Amino acid sequence: MGKRSTHHATFVIERDYAASPARVFAACAELVLPSIREDLGFSETSLVWVVNAYKLTFGGFLLLGGRLGEKAIETA
């Protein structure tokens, strides 16, 4: 296996590993939508905003964590 193939395979594995928690947490956000609607009286449109805000915030923290992890590896 060449050097390029090894790096590509590693990238694919890391990408899938990083995306798994995002899918799980997005599914959890979808589970609480009925109670958010009942408790806070949100409309369908408002619920879409709630899910989008949650996903953007989680994605931002995921990117931040990845960058911090990358810096830690570089300094080690």
Summary of the structure (lengths in Angstrom):
residues: 76
radius of gyration: 17.6
end to end distance: 27.2
largest distance: 57.2
contacts: 162
relative contact order: 0.09
helix: 91%
strand: 0%
